[in-house]
Amino acid sequence: MDLNLKGKVILVTGGAGGIGGAICRACGQELAVPVILDRDADAAHQLQSKLQGEGITSEDIVVELT
């Protein structure tokens, strides 16, 4: 999949969940920087660590959007 996302910053709400995590990973594989927005700090940090281990640069931010 070539979405031309290189260097873009992608905000993913619910980023630590199943679908959100997959979106973060896919964007990172396209050389974007996914920002994991989630209210679960542990899950967001855990995903960021996993992505980092895969060579994907990402950030995690704890946020409540409701």
CHARMM-style PDB file with segment names, atoms N, HN, CA, C and O in Angstrom:
ATOM      1  N   MET     1       0.859  -1.170   0.000  1.00  0.00      PROA
ATOM      2  CA  MET     1       0.000   0.000   0.000  1.00  0.00      PROA
ATOM      3  C   MET     1       0.902   1.229   0.000  1.00  0.00      PROA
ATOM      4  O   MET     1       1.752   1.361   0.880  1.00  0.00      PROA
ATOM      5  N   ASP     2       0.738   2.126  -0.961  1.00  0.00      PROA
ATOM      6  HN  ASP     2       0.048   2.019  -1.676  1.00  0.00      PROA
ATOM      7  CA  ASP     2       1.546   3.338  -1.033  1.00  0.00      PROA
ATOM      8  C   ASP     2       0.633   4.546  -0.915  1.00  0.00      PROA
ATOM      9  O   ASP     2      -0.006   4.953  -1.885  1.00  0.00      PROA
ATOM     10  N   LEU     3       0.576   5.116   0.287  1.00  0.00      PROA
ATOM     11  HN  LEU     3       1.095   4.786   1.075  1.00  0.00      PROA
ATOM     12  CA  LEU     3      -0.290   6.260   0.536  1.00  0.00      PROA
ATOM     13  C   LEU     3       0.474   7.580   0.526  1.00  0.00      PROA
ATOM     14  O   LEU     3      -0.113   8.639   0.746  1.00  0.00      PROA
ATOM     15  N   ASN     4       1.796   7.519   0.270  1.00  0.00      PROA
ATOM     16  HN  ASN     4       2.273   6.658   0.092  1.00  0.00      PROA
ATOM     17  CA  ASN     4       2.642   8.716   0.264  1.00  0.00      PROA
ATOM     18  C   ASN     4       2.528   9.480   1.590  1.00  0.00      PROA
ATOM     19  O   ASN     4       2.260  10.681   1.599  1.00  0.00      PROA
ATOM     20  N   LEU     5       2.731   8.784   2.689  1.00  0.00      PROA
ATOM     21  HN  LEU     5       2.949   7.808   2.681  1.00  0.00      PROA
ATOM     22  CA  LEU     5       2.619   9.376   4.022  1.00  0.00      PROA
ATOM     23  C   LEU     5       3.970   9.745   4.622  1.00  0.00      PROA
ATOM     24  O   LEU     5       4.032  10.195   5.766  1.00  0.00      PROA
ATOM     25  N   LYS     6       5.047   9.562   3.872  1.00  0.00      PROA
ATOM     26  HN  LYS     6       4.997   9.196   2.943  1.00  0.00      PROA
ATOM     27  CA  LYS     6       6.393   9.790   4.407  1.00  0.00      PROA
ATOM     28  C   LYS     6       6.505  11.178   5.042  1.00  0.00      PROA
ATOM     29  O   LYS     6       6.256  12.201   4.404  1.00  0.00      PROA
ATOM     30  N   GLY     7       6.892  11.174   6.331  1.00  0.00      PROA
ATOM     31  HN  GLY     7       7.094  10.343   6.849  1.00  0.00      PROA
ATOM     32  CA  GLY     7       7.107  12.414   7.058  1.00  0.00      PROA
ATOM     33  C   GLY     7       5.851  13.071   7.618  1.00  0.00      PROA
ATOM     34  O   GLY     7       5.953  14.079   8.317  1.00  0.00      PROA
ATOM     35  N   LYS     8       4.685  12.536   7.334  1.00  0.00      PROA
ATOM     36  HN  LYS     8       4.603  11.718   6.766  1.00  0.00      PROA
ATOM     37  CA  LYS     8       3.439  13.103   7.857  1.00  0.00      PROA
ATOM     38  C   LYS     8       3.233  12.664   9.300  1.00  0.00      PROA
ATOM     39  O   LYS     8       3.686  11.591   9.698  1.00  0.00      PROA
ATOM     40  N   VAL     9       2.557  13.485  10.072  1.00  0.00      PROA
ATOM     41  HN  VAL     9       2.189  14.357   9.748  1.00  0.00      PROA
ATOM     42  CA  VAL     9       2.179  13.141  11.443  1.00  0.00      PROA
ATOM     43  C   VAL     9       0.700  12.768  11.402  1.00  0.00      PROA
ATOM     44  O   VAL     9      -0.135  13.551  10.949  1.00  0.00      PROA
ATOM     45  N   ILE    10       0.386  11.574  11.876  1.00  0.00      PROA
ATOM     46  HN  ILE    10       1.063  10.937  12.245  1.00  0.00      PROA
ATOM     47  CA  ILE    10      -0.976  11.042  11.826  1.00  0.00      PROA
ATOM     48  C   ILE    10      -1.503  10.890  13.253  1.00  0.00      PROA
ATOM     49  O   ILE    10      -0.927  10.143  14.044  1.00  0.00      PROA
ATOM     50  N   LEU    11      -2.588  11.588  13.592  1.00  0.00      PROA
ATOM     51  HN  LEU    11      -3.056  12.195  12.949  1.00  0.00      PROA
ATOM     52  CA  LEU    11      -3.221  11.465  14.900  1.00  0.00      PROA
ATOM     53  C   LEU    11      -4.247  10.345  14.839  1.00  0.00      PROA
ATOM     54  O   LEU    11      -5.161  10.383  14.015  1.00  0.00      PROA
ATOM     55  N   VAL    12      -4.103   9.350  15.705  1.00  0.00      PROA
ATOM     56  HN  VAL    12      -3.361   9.319  16.374  1.00  0.00      PROA
ATOM     57  CA  VAL    12      -5.001   8.190  15.694  1.00  0.00      PROA
ATOM     58  C   VAL    12      -5.721   8.122  17.038  1.00  0.00      PROA
ATOM     59  O   VAL    12      -5.135   7.720  18.043  1.00  0.00      PROA
ATOM     60  N   THR    13      -7.000   8.519  17.051  1.00  0.00      PROA
ATOM     61  HN  THR    13      -7.476   8.846  16.234  1.00  0.00      PROA
ATOM     62  CA  THR    13      -7.789   8.423  18.279  1.00  0.00      PROA
ATOM     63  C   THR    13      -8.123   6.963  18.533  1.00  0.00      PROA
ATOM     64  O   THR    13      -8.404   6.212  17.598  1.00  0.00      PROA
ATOM     65  N   GLY    14      -8.093   6.562  19.793  1.00  0.00      PROA
ATOM     66  HN  GLY    14      -7.864   7.171  20.552  1.00  0.00      PROA
ATOM     67  CA  GLY    14      -8.281   5.150  20.115  1.00  0.00      PROA
ATOM     68  C   GLY    14      -7.117   4.320  19.593  1.00  0.00      PROA
ATOM     69  O   GLY    14      -7.263   3.138  19.281  1.00  0.00      PROA
ATOM     70  N   GLY    15      -5.961   4.967  19.507  1.00  0.00      PROA
ATOM     71  HN  GLY    15      -5.843   5.927  19.761  1.00  0.00      PROA
ATOM     72  CA  GLY    15      -4.797   4.356  18.876  1.00  0.00      PROA
ATOM     73  C   GLY    15      -4.250   3.129  19.557  1.00  0.00      PROA
ATOM     74  O   GLY    15      -3.538   2.356  18.916  1.00  0.00      PROA
ATOM     75  N   ALA    16      -4.540   2.912  20.808  1.00  0.00      PROA
ATOM     76  HN  ALA    16      -5.118   3.541  21.329  1.00  0.00      PROA
ATOM     77  CA  ALA    16      -4.008   1.753  21.520  1.00  0.00      PROA
ATOM     78  C   ALA    16      -4.899   0.527  21.376  1.00  0.00      PROA
ATOM     79  O   ALA    16      -4.524  -0.562  21.811  1.00  0.00      PROA
ATOM     80  N   GLY    17      -6.071   0.686  20.773  1.00  0.00      PROA
ATOM     81  HN  GLY    17      -6.376   1.571  20.419  1.00  0.00      PROA
ATOM     82  CA  GLY    17      -6.979  -0.436  20.582  1.00  0.00      PROA
ATOM     83  C   GLY    17      -6.581  -1.283  19.381  1.00  0.00      PROA
ATOM     84  O   GLY    17      -5.560  -1.031  18.741  1.00  0.00      PROA
ATOM     85  N   GLY    18      -7.382  -2.268  19.088  1.00  0.00      PROA
ATOM     86  HN  GLY    18      -8.211  -2.472  19.608  1.00  0.00      PROA
ATOM     87  CA  GLY    18      -7.087  -3.192  17.992  1.00  0.00      PROA
ATOM     88  C   GLY    18      -7.011  -2.523  16.629  1.00  0.00      PROA
ATOM     89  O   GLY    18      -5.992  -2.615  15.944  1.00  0.00      PROA
ATOM     90  N   ILE    19      -8.079  -1.855  16.236  1.00  0.00      PROA
ATOM     91  HN  ILE    19      -8.907  -1.781  16.792  1.00  0.00      PROA
ATOM     92  CA  ILE    19      -8.102  -1.184  14.934  1.00  0.00      PROA
ATOM     93  C   ILE    19      -7.143   0.003  14.936  1.00  0.00      PROA
ATOM     94  O   ILE    19      -6.394   0.198  13.979  1.00  0.00      PROA
ATOM     95  N   GLY    20      -7.163   0.796  16.006  1.00  0.00      PROA
ATOM     96  HN  GLY    20      -7.772   0.638  16.783  1.00  0.00      PROA
ATOM     97  CA  GLY    20      -6.270   1.944  16.097  1.00  0.00      PROA
ATOM     98  C   GLY    20      -4.809   1.540  16.045  1.00  0.00      PROA
ATOM     99  O   GLY    20      -3.999   2.199  15.394  1.00  0.00      PROA
ATOM    100  N   GLY    21      -4.473   0.465  16.725  1.00  0.00      PROA
ATOM    101  HN  GLY    21      -5.131  -0.071  17.254  1.00  0.00      PROA
ATOM    102  CA  GLY    21      -3.094  -0.028  16.715  1.00  0.00      PROA
ATOM    103  C   GLY    21      -2.659  -0.464  15.323  1.00  0.00      PROA
ATOM    104  O   GLY    21      -1.528  -0.217  14.904  1.00  0.00      PROA
ATOM    105  N   ALA    22      -3.578  -1.119  14.614  1.00  0.00      PROA
ATOM    106  HN  ALA    22      -4.497  -1.320  14.954  1.00  0.00      PROA
ATOM    107  CA  ALA    22      -3.276  -1.551  13.246  1.00  0.00      PROA
ATOM    108  C   ALA    22      -3.074  -0.344  12.332  1.00  0.00      PROA
ATOM    109  O   ALA    22      -2.210  -0.358  11.455  1.00  0.00      PROA
ATOM    110  N   ILE    23      -3.872   0.692  12.541  1.00  0.00      PROA
ATOM    111  HN  ILE    23      -4.573   0.704  13.253  1.00  0.00      PROA
ATOM    112  CA  ILE    23      -3.720   1.915  11.753  1.00  0.00      PROA
ATOM    113  C   ILE    23      -2.372   2.567  12.057  1.00  0.00      PROA
ATOM    114  O   ILE    23      -1.672   3.003  11.143  1.00  0.00      PROA
ATOM    115  N   CYS    24      -2.009   2.634  13.337  1.00  0.00      PROA
ATOM    116  HN  CYS    24      -2.577   2.280  14.080  1.00  0.00      PROA
ATOM    117  CA  CYS    24      -0.710   3.207  13.717  1.00  0.00      PROA
ATOM    118  C   CYS    24       0.430   2.442  13.061  1.00  0.00      PROA
ATOM    119  O   CYS    24       1.358   3.043  12.518  1.00  0.00      PROA
ATOM    120  N   ARG    25       0.361   1.136  13.111  1.00  0.00      PROA
ATOM    121  HN  ARG    25      -0.392   0.648  13.552  1.00  0.00      PROA
ATOM    122  CA  ARG    25       1.410   0.299  12.525  1.00  0.00      PROA
ATOM    123  C   ARG    25       1.490   0.508  11.013  1.00  0.00      PROA
ATOM    124  O   ARG    25       2.580   0.678  10.467  1.00  0.00      PROA
ATOM    125  N   ALA    26       0.342   0.497  10.339  1.00  0.00      PROA
ATOM    126  HN  ALA    26      -0.543   0.360  10.782  1.00  0.00      PROA
ATOM    127  CA  ALA    26       0.322   0.674   8.881  1.00  0.00      PROA
ATOM    128  C   ALA    26       0.873   2.041   8.482  1.00  0.00      PROA
ATOM    129  O   ALA    26       1.625   2.146   7.513  1.00  0.00      PROA
ATOM    130  N   CYS    27       0.506   3.081   9.217  1.00  0.00      PROA
ATOM    131  HN  CYS    27      -0.105   2.996  10.004  1.00  0.00      PROA
ATOM    132  CA  CYS    27       1.014   4.424   8.917  1.00  0.00      PROA
ATOM    133  C   CYS    27       2.518   4.487   9.156  1.00  0.00      PROA
ATOM    134  O   CYS    27       3.250   5.087   8.368  1.00  0.00      PROA
ATOM    135  N   GLY    28       2.973   3.878  10.229  1.00  0.00      PROA
ATOM    136  HN  GLY    28       2.378   3.391  10.869  1.00  0.00      PROA
ATOM    137  CA  GLY    28       4.404   3.854  10.517  1.00  0.00      PROA
ATOM    138  C   GLY    28       5.194   3.103   9.459  1.00  0.00      PROA
ATOM    139  O   GLY    28       6.318   3.484   9.131  1.00  0.00      PROA
ATOM    140  N   GLN    29       4.617   2.049   8.929  1.00  0.00      PROA
ATOM    141  HN  GLN    29       3.704   1.739   9.196  1.00  0.00      PROA
ATOM    142  CA  GLN    29       5.280   1.298   7.864  1.00  0.00      PROA
ATOM    143  C   GLN    29       5.372   2.121   6.581  1.00  0.00      PROA
ATOM    144  O   GLN    29       6.216   1.855   5.725  1.00  0.00      PROA
ATOM    145  N   GLU    30       4.509   3.109   6.453  1.00  0.00      PROA
ATOM    146  HN  GLU    30       3.824   3.325   7.148  1.00  0.00      PROA
ATOM    147  CA  GLU    30       4.543   4.024   5.312  1.00  0.00      PROA
ATOM    148  C   GLU    30       5.405   5.254   5.612  1.00  0.00      PROA
ATOM    149  O   GLU    30       5.357   6.247   4.886  1.00  0.00      PROA
ATOM    150  N   LEU    31       6.199   5.177   6.699  1.00  0.00      PROA
ATOM    151  HN  LEU    31       6.238   4.370   7.289  1.00  0.00      PROA
ATOM    152  CA  LEU    31       7.153   6.213   7.125  1.00  0.00      PROA
ATOM    153  C   LEU    31       6.504   7.481   7.648  1.00  0.00      PROA
ATOM    154  O   LEU    31       7.132   8.539   7.667  1.00  0.00      PROA
ATOM    155  N   ALA    32       5.246   7.384   8.075  1.00  0.00      PROA
ATOM    156  HN  ALA    32       4.736   6.524   8.060  1.00  0.00      PROA
ATOM    157  CA  ALA    32       4.594   8.478   8.786  1.00  0.00      PROA
ATOM    158  C   ALA    32       4.937   8.336  10.268  1.00  0.00      PROA
ATOM    159  O   ALA    32       5.499   7.322  10.683  1.00  0.00      PROA
ATOM    160  N   VAL    33       4.605   9.340  11.054  1.00  0.00      PROA
ATOM    161  HN  VAL    33       4.149  10.163  10.717  1.00  0.00      PROA
ATOM    162  CA  VAL    33       4.801   9.280  12.506  1.00  0.00      PROA
ATOM    163  C   VAL    33       3.418   9.215  13.148  1.00  0.00      PROA
ATOM    164  O   VAL    33       2.748  10.241  13.271  1.00  0.00      PROA
ATOM    165  N   PRO    34       2.980   8.021  13.559  1.00  0.00      PROA
ATOM    166  CA  PRO    34       1.679   7.932  14.210  1.00  0.00      PROA
ATOM    167  C   PRO    34       1.735   8.470  15.641  1.00  0.00      PROA
ATOM    168  O   PRO    34       2.678   8.194  16.382  1.00  0.00      PROA
ATOM    169  N   VAL    35       0.720   9.235  16.013  1.00  0.00      PROA
ATOM    170  HN  VAL    35      -0.046   9.459  15.411  1.00  0.00      PROA
ATOM    171  CA  VAL    35       0.569   9.713  17.380  1.00  0.00      PROA
ATOM    172  C   VAL    35      -0.591   8.936  17.980  1.00  0.00      PROA
ATOM    173  O   VAL    35      -1.739   9.091  17.562  1.00  0.00      PROA
ATOM    174  N   ILE    36      -0.287   8.107  18.953  1.00  0.00      PROA
ATOM    175  HN  ILE    36       0.645   7.981  19.293  1.00  0.00      PROA
ATOM    176  CA  ILE    36      -1.267   7.229  19.586  1.00  0.00      PROA
ATOM    177  C   ILE    36      -2.027   8.045  20.626  1.00  0.00      PROA
ATOM    178  O   ILE    36      -1.479   8.372  21.678  1.00  0.00      PROA
ATOM    179  N   LEU    37      -3.266   8.372  20.344  1.00  0.00      PROA
ATOM    180  HN  LEU    37      -3.712   8.107  19.488  1.00  0.00      PROA
ATOM    181  CA  LEU    37      -4.119   9.111  21.282  1.00  0.00      PROA
ATOM    182  C   LEU    37      -5.060   8.113  21.941  1.00  0.00      PROA
ATOM    183  O   LEU    37      -5.874   7.487  21.261  1.00  0.00      PROA
ATOM    184  N   ASP    38      -4.959   7.959  23.247  1.00  0.00      PROA
ATOM    185  HN  ASP    38      -4.298   8.467  23.800  1.00  0.00      PROA
ATOM    186  CA  ASP    38      -5.811   6.997  23.937  1.00  0.00      PROA
ATOM    187  C   ASP    38      -5.922   7.396  25.404  1.00  0.00      PROA
ATOM    188  O   ASP    38      -5.035   8.058  25.942  1.00  0.00      PROA
ATOM    189  N   ARG    39      -7.007   6.994  26.041  1.00  0.00      PROA
ATOM    190  HN  ARG    39      -7.727   6.457  25.603  1.00  0.00      PROA
ATOM    191  CA  ARG    39      -7.168   7.295  27.463  1.00  0.00      PROA
ATOM    192  C   ARG    39      -6.478   6.267  28.349  1.00  0.00      PROA
ATOM    193  O   ARG    39      -6.304   6.497  29.546  1.00  0.00      PROA
ATOM    194  N   ASP    40      -6.085   5.137  27.773  1.00  0.00      PROA
ATOM    195  HN  ASP    40      -6.227   4.951  26.801  1.00  0.00      PROA
ATOM    196  CA  ASP    40      -5.385   4.086  28.516  1.00  0.00      PROA
ATOM    197  C   ASP    40      -3.880   4.288  28.359  1.00  0.00      PROA
ATOM    198  O   ASP    40      -3.285   3.873  27.364  1.00  0.00      PROA
ATOM    199  N   ALA    41      -3.275   4.931  29.356  1.00  0.00      PROA
ATOM    200  HN  ALA    41      -3.758   5.268  30.164  1.00  0.00      PROA
ATOM    201  CA  ALA    41      -1.857   5.283  29.285  1.00  0.00      PROA
ATOM    202  C   ALA    41      -0.964   4.054  29.127  1.00  0.00      PROA
ATOM    203  O   ALA    41      -0.016   4.075  28.343  1.00  0.00      PROA
ATOM    204  N   ASP    42      -1.260   2.993  29.860  1.00  0.00      PROA
ATOM    205  HN  ASP    42      -2.031   2.976  30.497  1.00  0.00      PROA
ATOM    206  CA  ASP    42      -0.432   1.792  29.791  1.00  0.00      PROA
ATOM    207  C   ASP    42      -0.477   1.162  28.401  1.00  0.00      PROA
ATOM    208  O   ASP    42       0.558   0.786  27.851  1.00  0.00      PROA
ATOM    209  N   ALA    43      -1.672   1.050  27.842  1.00  0.00      PROA
ATOM    210  HN  ALA    43      -2.513   1.356  28.289  1.00  0.00      PROA
ATOM    211  CA  ALA    43      -1.818   0.448  26.516  1.00  0.00      PROA
ATOM    212  C   ALA    43      -1.141   1.300  25.448  1.00  0.00      PROA
ATOM    213  O   ALA    43      -0.509   0.766  24.536  1.00  0.00      PROA
ATOM    214  N   ALA    44      -1.272   2.626  25.556  1.00  0.00      PROA
ATOM    215  HN  ALA    44      -1.787   3.059  26.297  1.00  0.00      PROA
ATOM    216  CA  ALA    44      -0.653   3.520  24.575  1.00  0.00      PROA
ATOM    217  C   ALA    44       0.873   3.415  24.646  1.00  0.00      PROA
ATOM    218  O   ALA    44       1.546   3.356  23.617  1.00  0.00      PROA
ATOM    219  N   HSD    45       1.404   3.394  25.852  1.00  0.00      PROA
ATOM    220  HN  HSD    45       0.858   3.442  26.688  1.00  0.00      PROA
ATOM    221  CA  HSD    45       2.854   3.299  26.007  1.00  0.00      PROA
ATOM    222  C   HSD    45       3.360   1.932  25.542  1.00  0.00      PROA
ATOM    223  O   HSD    45       4.426   1.832  24.934  1.00  0.00      PROA
ATOM    224  N   GLN    46       2.598   0.895  25.830  1.00  0.00      PROA
ATOM    225  HN  GLN    46       1.733   0.976  26.324  1.00  0.00      PROA
ATOM    226  CA  GLN    46       2.979  -0.453  25.417  1.00  0.00      PROA
ATOM    227  C   GLN    46       3.029  -0.560  23.892  1.00  0.00      PROA
ATOM    228  O   GLN    46       3.951  -1.157  23.336  1.00  0.00      PROA
ATOM    229  N   LEU    47       2.028   0.026  23.218  1.00  0.00      PROA
ATOM    230  HN  LEU    47       1.279   0.511  23.670  1.00  0.00      PROA
ATOM    231  CA  LEU    47       2.025   0.003  21.758  1.00  0.00      PROA
ATOM    232  C   LEU    47       3.199   0.807  21.215  1.00  0.00      PROA
ATOM    233  O   LEU    47       3.855   0.385  20.263  1.00  0.00      PROA
ATOM    234  N   GLN    48       3.466   1.957  21.813  1.00  0.00      PROA
ATOM    235  HN  GLN    48       2.934   2.300  22.587  1.00  0.00      PROA
ATOM    236  CA  GLN    48       4.590   2.763  21.356  1.00  0.00      PROA
ATOM    237  C   GLN    48       5.891   1.970  21.463  1.00  0.00      PROA
ATOM    238  O   GLN    48       6.726   2.029  20.561  1.00  0.00      PROA
ATOM    239  N   SER    49       6.068   1.241  22.538  1.00  0.00      PROA
ATOM    240  HN  SER    49       5.389   1.192  23.271  1.00  0.00      PROA
ATOM    241  CA  SER    49       7.267   0.419  22.715  1.00  0.00      PROA
ATOM    242  C   SER    49       7.354  -0.669  21.656  1.00  0.00      PROA
ATOM    243  O   SER    49       8.431  -0.926  21.117  1.00  0.00      PROA
ATOM    244  N   LYS    50       6.227  -1.312  21.352  1.00  0.00      PROA
ATOM    245  HN  LYS    50       5.352  -1.103  21.790  1.00  0.00      PROA
ATOM    246  CA  LYS    50       6.209  -2.349  20.316  1.00  0.00      PROA
ATOM    247  C   LYS    50       6.579  -1.762  18.959  1.00  0.00      PROA
ATOM    248  O   LYS    50       7.378  -2.338  18.221  1.00  0.00      PROA
ATOM    249  N   LEU    51       5.989  -0.612  18.638  1.00  0.00      PROA
ATOM    250  HN  LEU    51       5.340  -0.145  19.237  1.00  0.00      PROA
ATOM    251  CA  LEU    51       6.280   0.020  17.351  1.00  0.00      PROA
ATOM    252  C   LEU    51       7.746   0.416  17.270  1.00  0.00      PROA
ATOM    253  O   LEU    51       8.387   0.249  16.233  1.00  0.00      PROA
ATOM    254  N   GLN    52       8.267   0.937  18.364  1.00  0.00      PROA
ATOM    255  HN  GLN    52       7.746   1.073  19.206  1.00  0.00      PROA
ATOM    256  CA  GLN    52       9.668   1.326  18.411  1.00  0.00      PROA
ATOM    257  C   GLN    52      10.561   0.114  18.152  1.00  0.00      PROA
ATOM    258  O   GLN    52      11.576   0.223  17.465  1.00  0.00      PROA
ATOM    259  N   GLY    53      10.186  -1.028  18.697  1.00  0.00      PROA
ATOM    260  HN  GLY    53       9.362  -1.116  19.256  1.00  0.00      PROA
ATOM    261  CA  GLY    53      10.924  -2.268  18.467  1.00  0.00      PROA
ATOM    262  C   GLY    53      10.883  -2.714  17.015  1.00  0.00      PROA
ATOM    263  O   GLY    53      11.758  -3.449  16.558  1.00  0.00      PROA
ATOM    264  N   GLU    54       9.864  -2.266  16.292  1.00  0.00      PROA
ATOM    265  HN  GLU    54       9.153  -1.668  16.664  1.00  0.00      PROA
ATOM    266  CA  GLU    54       9.736  -2.585  14.866  1.00  0.00      PROA
ATOM    267  C   GLU    54      10.384  -1.512  13.999  1.00  0.00      PROA
ATOM    268  O   GLU    54      10.311  -1.574  12.771  1.00  0.00      PROA
ATOM    269  N   GLY    55      11.020  -0.526  14.636  1.00  0.00      PROA
ATOM    270  HN  GLY    55      11.079  -0.475  15.633  1.00  0.00      PROA
ATOM    271  CA  GLY    55      11.678   0.531  13.888  1.00  0.00      PROA
ATOM    272  C   GLY    55      10.760   1.666  13.468  1.00  0.00      PROA
ATOM    273  O   GLY    55      11.106   2.450  12.585  1.00  0.00      PROA
ATOM    274  N   ILE    56       9.590   1.759  14.093  1.00  0.00      PROA
ATOM    275  HN  ILE    56       9.309   1.122  14.811  1.00  0.00      PROA
ATOM    276  CA  ILE    56       8.614   2.800  13.763  1.00  0.00      PROA
ATOM    277  C   ILE    56       8.670   3.899  14.816  1.00  0.00      PROA
ATOM    278  O   ILE    56       8.510   3.637  16.008  1.00  0.00      PROA
ATOM    279  N   THR    57       8.898   5.124  14.371  1.00  0.00      PROA
ATOM    280  HN  THR    57       9.028   5.336  13.402  1.00  0.00      PROA
ATOM    281  CA  THR    57       8.893   6.277  15.265  1.00  0.00      PROA
ATOM    282  C   THR    57       7.446   6.659  15.544  1.00  0.00      PROA
ATOM    283  O   THR    57       6.655   6.825  14.615  1.00  0.00      PROA
ATOM    284  N   SER    58       7.097   6.799  16.818  1.00  0.00      PROA
ATOM    285  HN  SER    58       7.739   6.665  17.573  1.00  0.00      PROA
ATOM    286  CA  SER    58       5.723   7.166  17.187  1.00  0.00      PROA
ATOM    287  C   SER    58       5.753   7.939  18.494  1.00  0.00      PROA
ATOM    288  O   SER    58       6.775   7.996  19.178  1.00  0.00      PROA
ATOM    289  N   GLU    59       4.634   8.523  18.823  1.00  0.00      PROA
ATOM    290  HN  GLU    59       3.804   8.476  18.267  1.00  0.00      PROA
ATOM    291  CA  GLU    59       4.440   9.224  20.094  1.00  0.00      PROA
ATOM    292  C   GLU    59       3.154   8.701  20.714  1.00  0.00      PROA
ATOM    293  O   GLU    59       2.269   8.226  20.002  1.00  0.00      PROA
ATOM    294  N   ASP    60       3.044   8.785  22.035  1.00  0.00      PROA
ATOM    295  HN  ASP    60       3.763   9.171  22.613  1.00  0.00      PROA
ATOM    296  CA  ASP    60       1.781   8.439  22.682  1.00  0.00      PROA
ATOM    297  C   ASP    60       1.358   9.593  23.577  1.00  0.00      PROA
ATOM    298  O   ASP    60       2.172  10.178  24.293  1.00  0.00      PROA
ATOM    299  N   ILE    61       0.078   9.905  23.522  1.00  0.00      PROA
ATOM    300  HN  ILE    61      -0.582   9.430  22.940  1.00  0.00      PROA
ATOM    301  CA  ILE    61      -0.488  10.987  24.316  1.00  0.00      PROA
ATOM    302  C   ILE    61      -1.767  10.459  24.984  1.00  0.00      PROA
ATOM    303  O   ILE    61      -2.644   9.906  24.321  1.00  0.00      PROA
ATOM    304  N   VAL    62      -1.851  10.637  26.278  1.00  0.00      PROA
ATOM    305  HN  VAL    62      -1.138  11.086  26.816  1.00  0.00      PROA
ATOM    306  CA  VAL    62      -3.041  10.230  27.015  1.00  0.00      PROA
ATOM    307  C   VAL    62      -4.060  11.344  26.909  1.00  0.00      PROA
ATOM    308  O   VAL    62      -3.779  12.493  27.249  1.00  0.00      PROA
ATOM    309  N   VAL    63      -5.258  10.994  26.432  1.00  0.00      PROA
ATOM    310  HN  VAL    63      -5.486  10.060  26.156  1.00  0.00      PROA
ATOM    311  CA  VAL    63      -6.283  11.999  26.213  1.00  0.00      PROA
ATOM    312  C   VAL    63      -7.665  11.352  26.358  1.00  0.00      PROA
ATOM    313  O   VAL    63      -7.870  10.199  25.978  1.00  0.00      PROA
ATOM    314  N   GLU    64      -8.591  12.108  26.906  1.00  0.00      PROA
ATOM    315  HN  GLU    64      -8.425  13.044  27.214  1.00  0.00      PROA
ATOM    316  CA  GLU    64     -10.002  11.679  27.015  1.00  0.00      PROA
ATOM    317  C   GLU    64     -10.810  12.577  26.098  1.00  0.00      PROA
ATOM    318  O   GLU    64     -10.895  13.783  26.329  1.00  0.00      PROA
ATOM    319  N   LEU    65     -11.394  12.016  25.080  1.00  0.00      PROA
ATOM    320  HN  LEU    65     -11.325  11.037  24.892  1.00  0.00      PROA
ATOM    321  CA  LEU    65     -12.104  12.821  24.069  1.00  0.00      PROA
ATOM    322  C   LEU    65     -13.625  12.814  24.209  1.00  0.00      PROA
ATOM    323  O   LEU    65     -14.320  13.448  23.415  1.00  0.00      PROA
ATOM    324  N   THR    66     -14.154  12.101  25.217  1.00  0.00      PROA
ATOM    325  HN  THR    66     -13.590  11.586  25.862  1.00  0.00      PROA
ATOM    326  CA  THR    66     -15.614  12.062  25.331  1.00  0.00      PROA
ATOM    327  C   THR    66     -16.162  13.323  25.971  1.00  0.00      PROA
ATOM    328  OT1 THR    66     -17.374  13.451  26.141  1.00  0.00      PROA
TER     329      THR     66
END
